[in-house]
Amino acid sequence: MTQSISTTCVQGGYRPGNAEPRQIPIYQNTTWKYDTSEHMGKLFDLEESGYFYTRLANPTNDYVAAKIAELEGGAAAMLTSSGQAANFFAVFNIAGAGDHVVSSASIYGGTYNLLAHTMRRMGVECTFVDPNCTDAELEAAFRPNTKCVFGETIANPALTVLDIERFAAAAHAHGVPLIVDNTFPTPILCRPIEWGADIVTHSTTKYMDGHGATVGGVIVDSGKFDWTAHADKFPGLTQPDESYHGVVYTERFGLAGAYITKATAQIMRDLGSIQAPQNAFLINMGLESLHLRMAQHAKNGLAVARHLAAHPKVAWVRYPGLEGDAEYERVRKYLPEGACGVVSFGVAGGRAAAETFMANLKLAQIATHVADARTCVLHPANTTHRQMNDEELAAAGISPDLVRLSCGIEAAEDLIADLDQALAAV
Ligand SMILES: *Cc1c(COP(=O)(O)O)cnc(C)c1O
């Protein structure tokens, strides 16, 4: 029986047995007790599965990771303490010093810094490409040491829509996986694995939590990428791991388990950044209503974008789900049920006019946050992207006057009234 994604939001991941807790229990413990050292030794050697230390695994986290894997149509998943940790681990699990990554230039500012600067200091180089580059330009970005391709389904904040099939085909032609950050659509609006992506990441801080309560991340593996077919590129998965008595992840755990087991047993073990079980519990509360909230976010996003597009004090509107938008056709293909609640636009009159507008909003509140039940608004060039110079900003698709409006799940007419009165003050 194939189950609707709405039902998976509510009931996926955790299926209690007779007389077991109806809601996911929070395992608020660091350690587990065992009768013998031999038993614990087997866990340390990955010979048996079981819990021994929350930095590596905790049942609460595993229930929530399992639900997200089901939602994305993946084989396995791992929660992380933040979206930044998720993207870092997703790449670092298969790329190290001397390796190279191809990434869309239109990505979240934190991920851009991670790939352009911090991972470079670790010896991993990144070539950024315009997500709408020509085939020849995309081809030219690859090197013999390229280990993955990275992009965002709907980029934060530029709202460019990734042609997932095209990027997946290019990655696969070079024997490497496509990693897609699917934070903005969530699996309710787009499931990248169905379009050829191999690994999906999220900042669960955004729509999955949805209530502005917890920072978190997740990595989902499709289990479909054949690491053994490109064994020379991925020795970490296909050759013995000396830190685990020579376990070969692809042999011991198969294609469905190798990538997430390595990320857990090796990267999480050594770098930390596990999600707190309390936070995993809160994310699950968000997931239970994700399908309802995403429908309302998408509805409000479209209504607000249409209204702004017709407003005389608005210079331009970017909402990929808006009829006539340059990427409208791509939205119809990849996001037929809506393009989330984030709208960007420019207030006529430039930076100063935008600042007056921001200061006059009442319902929409200034916050370094998006994808929340409550409408929030941000000026990226002055905040999240301020480390970038004008050239980098332009490459990421951000103009200095860009206002990012994240439509919550309030009534659309109230949001529109608030925008109108703030625009009237300009
Ligand atoms: C917010 C965000 C991140 C970073 O997530 P944190 O949870 O803040 O660490 C990564 N990718 C995208 C698309 C985001 O919006």
The ligand as a Gaussian input file, in Angstrom:
#p B3LYP/6-31G(d) Opt

LIG

0 1
 C       19.389000      28.144000       6.950000
 C       19.925000      27.344000       5.869000
 C       21.080000      26.562000       6.044000
 C       21.846000      26.551000       7.354000
 O       21.077000      25.960000       8.327000
 P       21.262000      26.216000       9.921000
 O       20.249000      25.307000      10.502000
 O       20.993000      27.663000      10.159000
 O       22.660000      25.846000      10.261000
 C       21.501000      25.788000       4.990000
 N       20.852000      25.781000       3.821000
 C       19.743000      26.543000       3.601000
 C       19.072000      26.493000       2.283000
 C       19.247000      27.339000       4.621000
 O       18.159000      28.081000       4.401000

